[in-house]
């Protein structure tokens, strides 16, 4: 059976497709180097249409209103522009409520197409544009360390990593955050206090990498202006050993964090990338694997949740204490304990 994969790799070749949700304009070219926060494409959301009754607003006939309208179909208008008038002793007039384009003008009315806010797509990683997807986005390639998480608040940033979590079960508290961390991306453990998030934004930090977060803090995290990535779970969960070792040994290095939410349909996940350009013979990360002896795995259910180990034996059928019979494997955990678990409780670290 195909195994779910979480990539935690010290060095790999990374290619990422970055696309707008709707057609727009690509702003970069093939061969261009981009930073994580560079805007690579932009588009307008579905425009809003406003039907303005000019004759009623000016209290005149449709014919008179048509003679007072100052714009024709196709004309661009800015917010506050006079669309029709003035007329009468009080100098009645109609102004454009929003920026847009006149679609129709006549019969005493104006149909205005109002432009929505521009949606900007950021690169999300430091690398080179290797292909353009017309009107939608690009494919970017880079080399470096890759650590995937389980939750993100849809922000993108890059900066210098500062390690606060020297132990996997670290808890981030307000007294650990001071002005010396301003502009840094912080590696921490569990977050259980809303004030920690408030201070992180006020400093401001450039980003937060957490092992876990209390469920009640998720709405606050979603509204932060800085990116926040959770590596392991919701609640109080220690960081898995593989991710902690890789991140904590890269203290004071530049990292890029793309805190997009996990999309199980297309495989996109929140990611941390540590750029390591200029290396040769870079392996490519595997996107599909099956469980095999020798693979490093992470346990995704209790009682060994978030622990990491190595498959030492595959078992076609195993009866568990619950009387469940399932495909399983024997795992040697990093603390040398051996356990037998259903394959459904595992994911490959590859």
PyMOL commands that set and color helices and strands:
alter all, ss='L'
color gray80, all
select helices_A, chain A and resi 54-58+62-68+174-176+179-181+194-203+215-222+241-248+343-345
alter helices_A, ss='H'
color red, helices_A
select strands_A, chain A and resi 2-3+5-6+8-19+25-26+33-34+39-44+48-53+76-77+82-87+92-95+100-106+109-114+118-122+127-133+137-148+151-152+156-163+171-172+185-187+190-191+207-213+227-234+254-258+271-275+289-290+296-299+308-319+325-333+338-342+346-349
alter strands_A, ss='S'
color yellow, strands_A
deselect
rebuild
show_as cartoon
